[in-house]
Amino acid sequence: MTLASKITLVRVAFIPLFMTFMYLSGGQPGLFMWLSLAVFVIASLTDYIDGYIARKYKQVSDFGKFLDPLADKLLVIAAMVIFCQWNIFPAWALMIVLTREFAVTGLRLIAVGKGKVIAAGWSGKVKTASTMIGLCVMMGFPTVGILSWIVVGVIVVTTVYSGIEYFIQNWKCLWED
């Protein structure tokens, strides 16, 4: 197993720790919310680090290609689900995020079946970064309602935009045999 993949596994291992601190915080500012934020930030940074190591040291592997995006999605969705449970993140917004993720994953599976690879696009990277930063803002200021709504708006807009872009750029995969 490559160093990059081991770092990705650390991100996955941080998810239960993150969720534990979030639940212990009860959605209120304080020690456990700050610990949640610290774990989330460290886990988010591993996304950049494992990608950098994989490219620089030629450690790109099929396992890494599978696990890296899955780890990102699990971390982000864990935060969104908890915020949704606390009525801070609306369920309709979570549904938009999940729909985009399933749709893009399905599109990628169809492409792979046809011998094509759909690489992560710029808008997808912007979506991931703005989502992770936005969720950090929500953890840093959990009781500022207007800030949460701004974050939700940014997440929804970048999610929808990147999803549409993936389909526009790769629609032929759905129709070609």
GUDREN-96452 format. One line per field, with one value per residue (C-alpha): x, y, z. Coordinates in steps of 0.02 Angstrom, whole numbers, plus 50000, padded with zeros to 5 digits. Layout:
N
px = [X;...]
py = [Y;...]
pz = [Z;...]
This chain:
177
px = [50000;50067;50098;49964;49836;49886;49855;49684;49645;49688;49555;49428;49481;49455;49270;49206;49316;49246;49068;49096;49160;49016;48886;48973;48967;48778;48793;48851;49013;49143;49283;49201;49149;49328;49394;49270;49333;49515;49486;49385;49522;49660;49557;49520;49704;49748;49649;49776;49925;49882;49848;50012;50111;50023;50065;50240;50301;50200;50097;49934;49844;49673;49644;49685;49574;49432;49463;49511;49346;49249;49340;49301;49117;49102;49185;49079;48916;48950;48956;48803;48700;48739;48699;48540;48493;48519;48409;48557;48576;48412;48371;48332;48511;48582;48475;48547;48724;48686;48598;48747;48869;48769;48740;48923;48978;48854;48918;49096;49048;48967;49123;49238;49132;49167;49354;49351;49404;49317;49445;49398;49357;49401;49222;49221;49378;49299;49144;49246;49350;49203;49104;49245;49281;49096;49071;49221;49137;48978;49078;49171;49011;48875;48748;48756;48604;48630;48807;48743;48618;48756;48862;48716;48688;48870;48870;48710;48765;48938;48865;48734;48856;48988;48859;48789;48965;49011;48858;48879;49061;49029;48852;48914;48958;48773;48726;48875;48887]
py = [50000;50170;50314;50414;50276;50263;50450;50429;50290;50410;50528;50386;50343;50524;50520;50427;50537;50692;50631;50589;50764;50841;50744;50784;50969;50962;51093;51225;51324;51255;51129;50985;51094;51160;50981;50935;51080;51032;50851;50906;51028;50899;50769;50894;50938;50755;50764;50887;50796;50622;50690;50786;50633;50518;50632;50685;50512;50418;50327;50339;50172;50100;50083;50268;50319;50225;50274;50459;50524;50406;50473;50652;50614;50519;50660;50797;50700;50654;50839;50880;50740;50800;50981;50918;50825;50986;51083;51189;51112;51085;50910;50974;51042;50877;50788;50901;50857;50671;50673;50758;50635;50482;50552;50596;50427;50340;50440;50392;50208;50213;50298;50168;50031;50112;50126;50312;50404;50561;50659;50779;50946;51118;51152;50989;51044;51214;51126;51015;51159;51277;51138;51094;51277;51313;51169;51233;51403;51320;51230;51388;51489;51359;51481;51614;51567;51689;51625;51447;51497;51582;51425;51316;51431;51420;51231;51210;51328;51250;51075;51106;51199;51063;50926;51012;51043;50858;50806;50938;50891;50704;50680;50575;50437;50411;50394;50313;50125]
pz = [50000;49952;50073;49983;50013;50196;50216;50134;50259;50400;50331;50337;50514;50567;50519;50674;50785;50699;50720;50903;50941;50843;50942;51106;51059;51043;50906;51029;51032;51150;51168;51074;50927;50915;50922;50785;50680;50709;50658;50505;50451;50473;50379;50240;50224;50201;50038;49969;50045;49981;49807;49805;49863;49739;49592;49644;49689;49558;49688;49593;49616;49579;49766;49789;49643;49727;49908;49892;49822;49935;50089;50036;50013;50177;50276;50199;50207;50389;50432;50326;50403;50579;50533;50450;50609;50705;50581;50525;50353;50259;50200;50023;50010;50070;49940;49803;49859;49866;49697;49615;49693;49639;49464;49433;49504;49388;49240;49283;49296;49124;49054;49132;49055;48887;48920;48960;49116;49175;49273;49410;49332;49397;49452;49551;49642;49677;49741;49857;49924;49950;50034;50154;50193;50213;50334;50434;50443;50507;50642;50689;50705;50740;50810;50673;50568;50424;50400;50388;50254;50154;50167;50113;49964;49910;49929;49829;49689;49669;49680;49546;49433;49441;49415;49261;49195;49214;49115;48979;48953;48957;48892;48746;48869;48899;48715;48630;48620]
